[in-house]
Amino acid sequence: MEQQYINLYDEYTHKPLPRQEFIKRLTMMAGSTAAAMALLPLLEVNMAHAAVTPQDDLFTERVSYPGVNGDMQAYVARPKEEKKYPAVVVIHENRGLNAHIEDVARRAAKAGFLAIAPNALSSLGGTPENADEARTKFQLLKPEDNLQNFIRVFDYLGTRKDCNGKYGCVGFCWGGAMSNNLAVHVPSLKAAVAFYGRQPATVDVAKIKAAVQLHYGSMDEGVNKGIAAYEEALKNNKITYELYMYEGAQHAFHNDTAPTRYNEAAAKLAWERTITFFKQYL
């Protein structure tokens, strides 16, 4: 697919553009309404591909913990054996907690971790089925509240009998930025992994105590603008980090529900590196 269509879709999902404006511009690019409608299912996420990791041999549950504006809802997955596990916080994109991110949590659980995926939209009634509505809800959230709500998940994990007190996090897009911010603000965090997430302020990098792993797609021009300054700050502050660039990969290349942006080879390699990283530091 031509890059111009993918760039428009990224603008639609991240700016975000009103759907009417997105369809109008897509139609102009494609040359006709019919051509635009043919492209649409190739661009938009398809949750039919979300649940690929079975939970037969896992323990899963839905929990809540105190947040800034009411309880935070979260999905938990871990191996069935009752013992203490290192915990990995799985942080969603700007659509809220959905079937895809729950599947990613199960992938972490399959690798031997206690995975917990909080929902940033908990205070606004949870994740709506309509992705446009979910993105609109995100504009109502306050960044400072979001940060505190995700910081508080570590307090909750400390109360669980199946957690051994070793904490990591992995986030995607919006969640990648949150993962970077948690590295800055949670001193007990041992490992933070960010997939195509915006970088923290360079002046805050000195606060990072965790090892950091970063994954970027080479075609993701917007997010990639901040890489050089972030990497320089990591080096200057002697932060342990790994940075991987996946050539030809788009933003959201790990999301297997995004047909034109998912890159199977890059996604599998990045996830293998993520699990290896967690096993090393947790």
Buried (B, 14 or more C-beta within 10 A) or exposed (E): EEEEBBBBBBBBBBEBBEEEEBBBBBBEBBEEEEEBEEBBEEBBBEEEBBBEBEBEEBBBEEBBBEBBEEEBBBBBBBBEEEEEBBBBBBBBBBBBBBBBBBBBBBBBBBBBBBBBBBBBBBBBEEBBEEBBEBBBBBEEBEEEBBBBBBBBBBEBBEEBEBBBEBBBBBBBBBBBBBBBBBBBBBEEBBBBBBBBBBBBEBEBBEBBBBBBBBBBBBBBEEBBEBBEEBBEBBEEEEBEBBBEBBEEBBBBBBBBBBBBBBBEEBBEBBBEBBBEBBBEBB
